[in-house]
Amino acid sequence: MPVERSQLQPNLYLVGFMGTGKSAVGRNVAQRLGYQFMDSDQAIEESQGRSIKEIFESDGEAAFRKMEKSFVEAGHPNEDCVVSCGGGLIAQPGILERIQSKGPVVCLLAAPQTIFDRVNGSKKRPLLNVENPLAKIEELLKEREPIYRKAGTEVLTDGRTIADVAAHVMRVYKSETKSWQPK
């Protein structure tokens, strides 16, 4: 049941590595809040008329990262929205600070093996189209961990249901929204 409110509220941004549950949890939280849900990867695919995999193959990762930056700047509403950010989106210089200026940020975390188990076999993960995807997950996590750690409140998703994680994220969002100020 959507929450009754009298004024617009800041967006909630879900960040973290692929397979941590950002999209599933984000949809659940958006429904509970009565907010719009947006997935940055899906929005880019829709605007480009092709998959992330196709974008990586034809234009390269750098072009995709520019598309992510455009999404952050102008590709979504400024209020009443839960935004699931692609796993590498905040790894770009300045992007984390930009989304932190738009609303509270929650970072979903999971162990490398959990992530591997969740995404194994997916053809939609171009960065994992390698001989040893688990090793690639570990490598990318090690690279991105410092930025994930400073993104916002961390919520572990290992061994938890979507509903449980969504309830935790809701508590964090409600608490942080009370004191959150645009930057």
C-alpha positions in Angstrom: 0.0 0.0 0.0 1.6 3.3 -1.0 2.5 5.7 1.7 0.4 8.9 2.1 2.4 12.1 1.9 1.7 15.8 1.4 4.9 16.8 -0.4 7.4 15.5 -2.8 10.2 13.5 -1.4 13.9 13.1 -2.5 14.8 10.1 -4.7 16.3 7.0 -3.2 19.3 5.7 -5.0 20.3 2.0 -4.8 23.9 1.3 -5.7 26.2 -1.7 -5.5 27.6 -4.4 -7.6 25.6 -6.3 -10.1 23.6 -9.2 -8.6 23.2 -7.5 -5.2 19.5 -7.1 -5.7 19.2 -3.4 -6.6 16.5 -3.9 -9.2 14.4 -6.4 -7.3 14.6 -4.5 -4.0 14.1 -1.2 -5.8 10.9 -2.3 -7.4 9.6 -3.6 -4.1 10.5 -0.3 -2.2 9.0 1.8 -5.0 5.8 0.0 -4.8 5.7 0.3 -1.0 6.4 4.1 -1.2 4.1 4.7 -4.2 7.2 6.0 -6.1 8.2 5.5 -9.7 10.9 2.9 -10.2 13.7 3.4 -12.6 16.7 1.1 -13.5 19.5 3.1 -15.1 20.5 0.2 -17.3 17.0 -0.4 -18.5 16.5 3.3 -19.2 19.6 3.4 -21.2 18.6 0.3 -23.2 15.2 1.9 -23.9 16.7 5.2 -25.0 19.3 3.5 -27.2 17.0 0.8 -28.6 19.5 -1.9 -27.9 20.9 -4.0 -25.0 23.8 -3.1 -22.8 25.7 -6.0 -24.3 25.1 -4.6 -27.8 26.2 -1.1 -26.6 29.4 -2.6 -25.1 30.1 -4.6 -28.3 29.5 -1.8 -30.8 30.4 1.4 -28.9 32.6 0.2 -26.0 32.4 0.6 -22.2 33.5 4.3 -22.3 30.5 5.2 -24.5 28.2 3.3 -22.1 29.6 5.2 -19.1 28.8 8.5 -20.9 25.3 7.3 -21.3 25.1 6.6 -17.6 26.3 10.1 -16.8 23.6 11.5 -19.0 21.0 9.4 -17.2 22.2 10.8 -13.9 22.1 14.4 -15.1 18.8 14.4 -16.9 17.3 10.9 -17.4 15.0 10.6 -14.4 12.7 12.6 -12.2 14.2 14.6 -9.3 11.6 13.5 -6.7 9.5 10.5 -5.7 11.6 7.9 -7.5 13.6 4.9 -6.6 16.6 4.6 -8.9 18.5 1.3 -9.3 22.0 2.4 -10.5 24.1 0.1 -12.7 27.0 -1.5 -10.8 29.7 0.7 -12.3 27.8 3.9 -12.5 29.2 5.4 -9.3 32.7 4.3 -10.1 32.9 7.3 -12.5 34.5 10.4 -11.0 31.9 12.9 -9.7 28.9 10.6 -10.2 28.5 9.5 -6.6 28.6 13.1 -5.3 26.0 14.0 -8.0 23.5 11.3 -6.9 24.1 12.1 -3.2 23.0 15.7 -4.0 19.7 14.3 -5.4 18.7 12.0 -2.5 19.8 9.4 0.0 21.9 6.5 -1.2 21.8 2.9 0.0 24.6 0.5 -1.1 23.5 -3.1 -1.4 26.3 -5.6 -0.7 26.8 -9.3 -1.2 29.7 -11.8 -1.1 31.4 -12.6 -4.4 30.1 -16.2 -4.4 26.5 -14.9 -3.8 26.8 -12.5 -6.7 28.2 -15.3 -8.9 25.4 -17.6 -8.0 22.8 -14.9 -8.8 24.2 -13.8 -12.1 25.9 -17.1 -13.4 24.7 -17.9 -16.9 23.2 -14.5 -17.6 24.1 -13.2 -21.1 23.2 -9.7 -20.0 26.4 -9.1 -18.0 29.0 -8.1 -20.6 31.8 -7.6 -18.0 31.4 -11.3 -17.0 31.7 -12.7 -20.5 35.2 -14.0 -19.5 36.7 -17.4 -18.8 36.5 -17.1 -15.0 33.5 -14.9 -14.1 34.0 -15.4 -10.3 37.6 -14.1 -10.5 36.3 -11.1 -12.5 33.6 -10.4 -9.9 36.3 -10.5 -7.2 38.6 -8.2 -9.2 35.9 -5.7 -9.9 34.6 -5.7 -6.3 38.1 -5.1 -5.1 38.4 -2.1 -7.5 35.0 -0.7 -6.6 34.8 -1.4 -2.9 36.3 1.9 -1.8 33.6 3.9 -3.7 30.8 1.5 -2.6 31.9 1.9 1.1 31.5 5.7 1.0 28.3 5.7 -1.1 25.8 5.5 1.7 24.3 3.2 4.3 25.3 -0.4 3.5 22.8 -3.2 3.5 23.9 -6.8 3.2 21.7 -9.0 1.0 23.3 -12.4 1.4 20.8 -15.1 2.5 17.9 -12.5 2.8 14.6 -12.3 0.9 13.8 -9.4 -1.3 11.0 -8.4 1.1 13.4 -8.4 4.1 16.0 -6.3 2.3 13.3 -3.9 1.0 12.0 -3.5 4.6 15.5 -2.7 5.8 16.1 -0.2 2.9 12.7 1.5 3.7 13.8 2.0 7.3 17.1 3.5 6.2 15.3 5.8 3.6 12.7 7.0 6.1 15.4 7.7 8.7 17.7 9.5 6.3 15.0 11.5 4.6 14.2 13.2 7.9 17.6 14.9 7.9 18.5 14.9 4.2 19.2 18.2 2.5 19.9 18.8 -1.2 23.6 19.7 -1.7 
